[in-house]
């Protein structure tokens, strides 16, 4: 499976949709497993977005003492 990279970020949406589909197609126990995997991927995607926002915030801050 190829990774889609946008602006240095890995697009996890395809993986998330795949795990959601597997959850819906599976039985109870296997479905719970795929649900947990899908949740993990979604949390990873959200963490990636927060990290990028923090990086952007730090990069755009001006030094207080005027240095740099």
HUBELHU-V755371 format. One record per pair of residues at least 24 apart in sequence whose ideal C-beta (glycine too) atoms are under 10 Angstrom apart, sorted by sequence separation. I is the first residue (numbers start at 1). J is the second residue. D is the distance in Angstrom with one decimal. If there is no record, write none. Layout:
# HUBELHU-V755371
i	j	d
I	J	D
I	J	D
This chain:
# HUBELHU-V755371
i	j	d
16	40	9.6
17	41	9.6
15	40	10.0
16	41	4.8
15	41	5.2
16	42	5.6
14	41	9.8
15	42	9.6
13	41	9.0
16	44	9.2
12	41	5.3
13	42	9.3
15	44	9.1
16	45	6.8
12	42	7.8
15	45	8.8
12	43	9.9
12	44	6.1
13	45	7.2
12	45	4.3
10	44	9.0
11	45	8.5
12	46	9.6
10	45	8.8
9	45	9.0
12	48	7.4
11	48	9.7
10	48	7.3
9	48	6.0
8	48	10.0
9	49	8.1
9	51	9.3
9	52	6.5
8	52	8.1
7	52	8.1
8	55	9.6
